[in-house]
Amino acid sequence: MTTLPNRPNTALLVVDVQNGVVDSSHNRDEVIANINTLIAKARSEAVPVVWIQHSSDELKPDSAPWQYVPELTREEATEPLIHKRYGDSFEDTELESVLAEHGVGRVVVTGAQTDACVRSTLHGAMVRGYDATLVGDAHTTEDLTAYGAPAPEQVISHTNLYWQWQEAPGRKGGTVDTADVTF
């Protein structure tokens, strides 16, 4: 359904599952386990797995907080790594060209943080012509209630709810659980 011509394939995006991003996140271990399940499924079906890694003043390249969590292992020879500095994984990165190279018109999004980079990447994908599916039990965020945000479980639940109904001309969003993901 994507508006991108000749792009029938799907890719799994693993967004910012880095030590300094998910260490204190809601349901951290369960989310990482679900992402591992999705990675294994994508690999078994020859679906591209694309890793996204954020850098900032708090996430300095090569520092411990910047590293991906040890529970997730990237296959360096075959799985692209996209470095970014903005919430939207497409913004000022090579993500679009990597997806085009693989004929991808639909992305399945996992990772952190729900209310920042995950949401920005979902919206970025839709405005660029992609179908974008959120895996409802494979994304997380930290507790920012001290700053006036809702509790993490409410942020996650609300994002899952509103993304299931997203659509635009020729493009579709959607939310599914890990067990129901199809590539």
N, C-alpha and C positions, 0 to 999 in steps of 0.2 A: 504493500500500500504506500510505501515511501514515495516522495515526489522526486527522488533522485533516480535518473534513468540508468538502466542496466546495473542496478545494485540490489540483487536478490538475496544477498547473504546477511547473516547476523554475526555480531561480535559481542563478547562478554567484556564489559569494562569493570576493572577493579580499581576503584577510586580511593586513593589516600589512606590505605589501611596501614598506616605508619605508627611506630611506637608512640610518638608524641601526640598523635591525633586520637588514637583509640585506647590508650592506657586506662583512662577512667570512664570509658563510654558505657552506656547502658547495654546490658546483655552481651558484652564484648566477646566472651568465649563462644556463645551460641551463634552469634553473627559470623565470626571467623570460621566456625565449623561449617556453616551454610555456604559461605563463599568457597571454602575448600571443596565442598560437594559440587558446586556449580563449575568450578575450574576443572575438576575431574570429568564431569559430564561433557563440558565443552571440548576438552582434549580428546575424549573418546569419540566425539563426533566430528573432529577436525574443524571445529569452530575457533576462529581467532580469539585469543585471550589477550587483551590489551591492558597493561598496567599503567596507572597514572600516579605520579609522585609529586607532591607539593613541596615547594621551597618558600621560606619566609624568614623573617628575623628570628622566629622561634624554631623554625625547622631548617637549620643551616645544612647545606649539602654535606654529606658524609658524617654528620653527627649521629649519635645514637637515636635521638628523637626522630630524625629524618628517615631512618631505615624502615623498610617494611617489617611487619611483625614476623617473628621467626616461624610461626605456624604456617605461613604462606610461602611457597617457593616458586619463583618464576623460572621458566625454562628460557634462559638467556638467548639461546641460539634461535628460538622460534617465536618468542612472545615479546612484542615491542614494549618498550618502556617510554612513556611520554612524561617529560618534566614540565611542570607548570608553576606559575606564580599567581594565577588568578583563580577564582572559584570555578568558573566555567572551563572545563577541561579542553575545550576547543580554542579558547582565547589565547592567541599568540603562541600556539604549539603546532606540532606536526600531526596532531590527531586526525584531522580531516584527510590529509594525504595518505596516512596509514590505512584508514578505513576505505578510501577510494581504491587503493592498491589491492585490497582484499574484496572489492565489490560489495561492501557493506552498506546497506540501506536501513538496517534496524540495529539498535544497540540495546543490550540488556545491562542495566546499571546496578552495581552493588557498591558498598563501601561506606565512607564517612566524609564529612559529617552530614547527616540528613538535611539539616537546615542551612547548610552552606554549600559545600562543593557538590554534593549529590544533587541537590535541587537545582543549582546553577547549571550543572552538566545536563540534566534532563531537559531543562528549558532551552539550553544552548543547542541541544540535538534537534529538538522540534523546530526551532526557528531556522535551522540550517537544512531542513527537509527530511530528517530521519524520523522513523518510528522509534519510540523510546519506551521500553518496558522497565519498570522499577520492580526489583525483587523485594517484596514487602518484609521478609524476615532476614534480609541480608544487607541491611544498612543500619547505621546507628549514629548516635550523637552523645555528647557529654551533657552533664547537668548544668544548665545556665540559668537556673531559677533565681540565683542571687542577682542577676542582671535584669530580671523581669520576664524572662522567657518561661513558657510552660515547661512542665516536667518532661524529661526525655521521652518517656513512653507516650505522652500526648503529642509531642512533636512528630514522632515516628508514625503514630496512628493517623494523625491529621494528614501527613504527607501521603501515606498509603491511600487514604480516602480520596483526597482531591485528585491524585494522579491517576486513579483508575478511570476517571471520566475525561481525561484530557484528550482533545482532538483538535485538528486544524485541517483545512482543505488538503486532502490527499495524505494526511499523516495521522497517526494514532499513538496515544500513550497507553497506559495500562499498568496495573499492579497485579503481580502474581506471587505466590509463595515458592520457595525453592523446589518443593516436590512437584510443582506444576509448570516449571519452566520448560519451554520447548525452544529449540534453536532452529 
